[in-house]
Amino acid sequence: MEYVSALVPPVVMAVFFIGLIVTIVKTQGGANKAKEDAAVDAALTSAESVRQSPKAGGA
């Protein structure tokens, strides 16, 4: 029975790892890709405008 207790942790980790990979692959692209891309573009545009705006009251 020691072999069962030795094999359980790697098997459990492998199952969770496979589930993680499947989830990552399924969430790439698809219907939400355009929304995610738009959100990233908006955030980058906002950050760029803040970085380029002149400082008020600067000397």
GUGU-307034 format. One record per residue: x, y, z of N, C-alpha, C, O, CB in turn; residue number from 1. Coordinates in Angstrom, 2 decimals. Atoms other than C-alpha are relative to their C-alpha. Glycine has a CB too. Example, Ala and Ser with C-alpha at 12.3 -4.5 7.8 and 13.67 -1.06 7.14 Angstrom:
! residues 2
<site <0.89, -1.19, 0.00>, <12.30, -4.50, 7.80>, <0.90, 1.20, 0.00>, <1.94, 1.18, 0.66>, <-0.99, 0.03, 1.25>, 1>
<site <-0.82, -1.19, -0.06>, <13.67, -1.06, 7.14>, <-0.77, 1.09, 0.73>, <-0.26, 2.20, 0.90>, <0.41, 0.46, -1.42>, 2>
//
This chain:
! residues 59
<site <0.81, -1.20, 0.00>, <0.00, 0.00, 0.00>, <0.85, 1.27, 0.00>, <0.33, 2.36, -0.24>, <-0.92, -0.01, 1.20>, 1>
<site <-0.85, -1.18, 0.01>, <2.98, 2.33, 0.25>, <0.11, 0.58, -1.40>, <0.27, 1.79, -1.57>, <1.39, -0.33, 0.54>, 2>
<site <-0.09, -0.50, 1.36>, <3.10, 2.56, -3.52>, <-1.19, 0.87, -0.35>, <-1.07, 1.80, -1.15>, <0.11, -1.16, -0.99>, 3>
<site <1.18, -0.84, 0.27>, <-0.43, 4.00, -3.55>, <0.22, 1.38, 0.59>, <-0.02, 2.38, -0.09>, <-1.29, -0.65, 0.60>, 4>
<site <-0.23, -1.31, -0.62>, <0.48, 6.76, -1.10>, <1.14, 0.75, -0.68>, <1.20, 1.97, -0.63>, <0.31, -0.17, 1.49>, 5>
<site <-1.09, -0.66, 0.73>, <3.62, 7.44, -3.15>, <-0.46, 0.53, -1.35>, <0.10, 1.50, -1.85>, <1.16, -0.97, -0.20>, 6>
<site <0.46, -0.40, 1.32>, <1.69, 7.75, -6.42>, <-1.12, 1.04, 0.02>, <-1.34, 1.74, -0.97>, <-0.47, -1.20, -0.76>, 7>
<site <1.15, -0.91, -0.04>, <-1.28, 9.83, -5.24>, <0.40, 1.46, -0.24>, <-0.22, 2.10, -1.09>, <-0.70, -0.12, 1.34>, 8>
<site <-0.33, -1.41, 0.24>, <0.44, 13.27, -5.04>, <0.37, 0.33, -1.45>, <-0.13, 1.33, -1.97>, <1.14, 0.40, 0.89>, 9>
<site <-0.30, -0.33, 1.38>, <1.96, 13.15, -8.54>, <-1.21, -0.12, -0.93>, <-1.36, 0.68, -1.86>, <1.10, -0.89, -0.51>, 10>
<site <1.20, 0.16, 0.84>, <-1.30, 11.90, -10.05>, <-0.94, 1.18, 0.20>, <-1.49, 1.70, -0.77>, <-0.73, -1.33, 0.34>, 11>
<site <0.87, -1.15, -0.28>, <-3.30, 14.65, -8.33>, <0.57, 1.25, -0.66>, <-0.18, 2.01, -1.28>, <-0.16, 0.21, 1.53>, 12>
<site <-0.61, -1.17, 0.62>, <-0.82, 17.30, -9.49>, <-0.13, -0.06, -1.52>, <-0.37, 0.97, -2.16>, <1.48, 0.10, 0.40>, 13>
<site <0.12, 0.14, 1.45>, <-0.91, 15.93, -13.04>, <-1.42, 0.32, -0.46>, <-1.60, 0.98, -1.48>, <0.40, -1.42, -0.44>, 14>
<site <1.40, -0.28, 0.36>, <-4.72, 16.07, -13.12>, <-0.28, 1.50, 0.05>, <-0.88, 2.05, -0.87>, <-0.97, -0.76, 0.94>, 15>
<site <0.21, -1.45, -0.10>, <-4.77, 19.68, -11.90>, <0.77, 0.76, -1.08>, <0.26, 1.74, -1.62>, <0.42, 0.50, 1.38>, 16>
<site <-0.79, -0.66, 1.03>, <-2.00, 20.65, -14.33>, <-0.67, -0.13, -1.37>, <-0.73, 0.84, -2.12>, <1.42, -0.58, -0.05>, 17>
<site <0.71, 0.21, 1.27>, <-3.88, 19.13, -17.28>, <-1.25, 0.87, -0.05>, <-1.55, 1.46, -1.09>, <-0.37, -1.50, -0.19>, 18>
<site <1.17, -0.87, -0.06>, <-7.02, 20.95, -16.16>, <0.36, 1.46, -0.23>, <-0.36, 2.18, -0.92>, <-0.70, -0.15, 1.34>, 19>
<site <-0.46, -1.38, 0.18>, <-5.09, 24.23, -16.00>, <0.33, 0.27, -1.46>, <-0.06, 1.31, -2.01>, <1.21, 0.28, 0.88>, 20>
<site <-0.37, -0.17, 1.41>, <-3.67, 23.77, -19.50>, <-1.24, 0.02, -0.88>, <-1.33, 0.85, -1.79>, <0.95, -1.13, -0.46>, 21>
<site <1.24, 0.03, 0.79>, <-7.09, 22.88, -20.92>, <-0.76, 1.30, 0.16>, <-1.28, 1.84, -0.82>, <-0.88, -1.19, 0.42>, 22>
<site <0.69, -1.27, -0.24>, <-8.62, 25.96, -19.30>, <0.69, 1.15, -0.73>, <0.02, 1.99, -1.33>, <-0.06, 0.30, 1.50>, 23>
<site <-0.73, -1.07, 0.68>, <-5.88, 28.23, -20.67>, <-0.23, -0.07, -1.50>, <-0.45, 0.96, -2.14>, <1.50, -0.09, 0.31>, 24>
<site <0.19, 0.14, 1.45>, <-6.25, 26.83, -24.18>, <-1.42, 0.38, -0.40>, <-1.61, 1.01, -1.44>, <0.31, -1.44, -0.44>, 25>
<site <1.39, -0.30, 0.34>, <-10.04, 27.13, -24.12>, <-0.31, 1.49, 0.08>, <-1.16, 1.98, -0.67>, <-0.94, -0.75, 0.91>, 26>
<site <0.30, -1.42, -0.17>, <-9.97, 30.77, -22.99>, <0.78, 0.89, -0.95>, <0.57, 2.10, -0.96>, <0.28, 0.41, 1.42>, 27>
<site <-0.74, -0.80, 0.98>, <-7.57, 31.90, -25.72>, <-0.89, 0.25, -1.21>, <-1.49, -0.68, -1.74>, <1.32, -0.70, -0.42>, 28>
<site <0.80, -0.32, 1.18>, <-9.33, 33.70, -28.55>, <-1.48, -0.07, 0.31>, <-1.90, 0.16, 1.45>, <0.33, -0.94, -1.15>, 29>
<site <1.43, 0.15, -0.20>, <-13.03, 33.15, -29.04>, <-0.72, 1.33, 0.04>, <-0.20, 2.36, -0.40>, <-0.27, -0.77, 1.26>, 30>
<site <0.86, -1.17, -0.01>, <-15.82, 35.62, -28.44>, <0.54, 1.12, 0.88>, <0.31, 2.29, 0.59>, <-1.39, -0.38, 0.46>, 31>
<site <-0.48, -1.02, -0.94>, <-14.10, 37.42, -25.56>, <1.30, 0.65, -0.45>, <1.74, 1.62, 0.17>, <0.18, -0.60, 1.36>, 32>
<site <-1.29, -0.54, 0.43>, <-10.89, 38.10, -27.49>, <-0.10, 1.47, -0.38>, <0.76, 2.27, 0.00>, <0.55, -0.80, -1.18>, 33>
<site <0.16, -1.40, 0.41>, <-12.19, 41.34, -29.00>, <-0.19, 0.90, 1.21>, <0.37, 2.00, 1.25>, <-1.19, 0.15, -0.96>, 34>
<site <0.21, -0.81, -1.20>, <-13.37, 42.60, -25.61>, <1.29, 0.15, 0.79>, <1.60, 1.24, 1.28>, <-1.09, -0.63, 0.88>, 35>
<site <-1.26, -0.06, -0.74>, <-10.07, 41.72, -23.96>, <1.00, 0.91, -0.71>, <1.69, 1.70, -0.07>, <0.59, -1.40, 0.17>, 36>
<site <-0.91, -0.85, 0.77>, <-8.09, 43.37, -26.76>, <-0.39, 1.47, 0.14>, <0.47, 2.34, 0.28>, <0.01, -0.41, -1.47>, 37>
<site <0.47, -1.38, -0.14>, <-10.25, 46.51, -26.52>, <0.33, 0.55, 1.38>, <0.72, 1.71, 1.51>, <-1.51, 0.08, -0.25>, 38>
<site <-0.32, -0.44, -1.36>, <-9.74, 46.68, -22.75>, <1.48, 0.30, 0.14>, <1.86, 1.28, 0.77>, <-0.43, -1.05, 1.03>, 39>
<site <-1.45, -0.22, -0.06>, <-5.97, 46.36, -23.12>, <0.38, 1.26, -0.78>, <1.20, 2.05, -0.32>, <0.77, -1.22, -0.54>, 40>
<site <-0.28, -1.19, 0.80>, <-5.91, 48.99, -25.88>, <-0.42, 1.27, 0.75>, <0.30, 2.27, 0.72>, <-0.72, -0.08, -1.35>, 41>
<site <0.46, -1.16, -0.76>, <-7.95, 51.38, -23.72>, <0.94, 0.31, 1.16>, <1.25, 1.47, 1.41>, <-1.42, -0.23, 0.52>, 42>
<site <-0.91, -0.22, -1.12>, <-5.65, 50.88, -20.75>, <1.34, 0.56, -0.49>, <1.90, 1.45, 0.15>, <0.23, -1.31, 0.76>, 43>
<site <-1.26, -0.52, 0.54>, <-2.55, 51.44, -22.90>, <-0.14, 1.44, -0.46>, <0.75, 2.26, -0.24>, <0.48, -0.87, -1.15>, 44>
<site <0.24, -1.37, 0.45>, <-4.05, 54.57, -24.45>, <-0.08, 0.95, 1.19>, <0.48, 2.04, 1.16>, <-1.30, 0.08, -0.81>, 45>
<site <0.12, -0.84, -1.20>, <-4.94, 55.92, -21.02>, <1.36, 0.22, 0.64>, <1.69, 1.35, 1.02>, <-0.95, -0.65, 1.01>, 46>
<site <-1.33, -0.13, -0.60>, <-1.47, 55.23, -19.65>, <0.90, 0.88, -0.86>, <1.69, 1.66, -0.33>, <0.64, -1.38, 0.18>, 47>
<site <-0.81, -0.82, 0.90>, <0.13, 56.80, -22.71>, <-0.38, 1.48, 0.09>, <0.50, 2.34, 0.07>, <-0.15, -0.49, -1.45>, 48>
<site <0.43, -1.39, -0.08>, <-1.97, 59.97, -22.44>, <0.43, 0.63, 1.33>, <0.77, 1.81, 1.37>, <-1.52, 0.11, -0.16>, 49>
<site <-0.45, -0.51, -1.29>, <-1.11, 60.34, -18.75>, <1.49, 0.27, -0.03>, <1.97, 1.25, 0.54>, <-0.34, -0.98, 1.12>, 50>
<site <-1.45, -0.15, 0.07>, <2.56, 59.89, -19.51>, <0.39, 1.21, -0.84>, <1.39, 1.87, -0.54>, <0.64, -1.27, -0.56>, 51>
<site <-0.37, -1.08, 0.91>, <2.55, 62.48, -22.30>, <-0.61, 1.34, 0.38>, <-0.22, 2.36, -0.20>, <-0.41, -0.36, -1.39>, 52>
<site <0.63, -1.28, -0.35>, <0.36, 65.14, -20.62>, <1.01, 0.87, 0.71>, <1.82, 0.39, 1.49>, <-1.26, -0.23, 0.89>, 53>
<site <-0.95, -0.92, -0.65>, <2.27, 68.25, -19.55>, <-0.35, 0.15, 1.48>, <-1.52, 0.10, 1.87>, <-0.01, 1.40, -0.69>, 54>
<site <0.22, -0.15, -1.43>, <2.71, 68.74, -15.84>, <-0.51, 1.40, 0.29>, <0.02, 2.38, -0.23>, <1.29, -0.29, 0.78>, 55>
<site <0.58, -1.30, -0.36>, <0.60, 71.54, -14.34>, <0.89, 0.68, 1.03>, <1.31, 0.06, 2.01>, <-1.46, -0.16, 0.54>, 56>
<site <-0.78, -0.79, -0.97>, <2.54, 74.27, -12.56>, <1.49, -0.33, 0.00>, <2.21, 0.04, 0.93>, <-0.56, -0.22, 1.37>, 57>
<site <-1.42, 0.36, 0.06>, <5.91, 72.91, -13.64>, <0.85, 1.19, -0.40>, <0.36, 2.14, -1.03>, <0.22, -1.15, -0.98>, 58>
<site <-0.86, -1.12, 0.35>, <8.90, 75.18, -14.03>, <0.92, -0.47, -1.04>, <1.76, 0.30, -1.51>, <0.76, 0.55, 1.21>, 59>
//
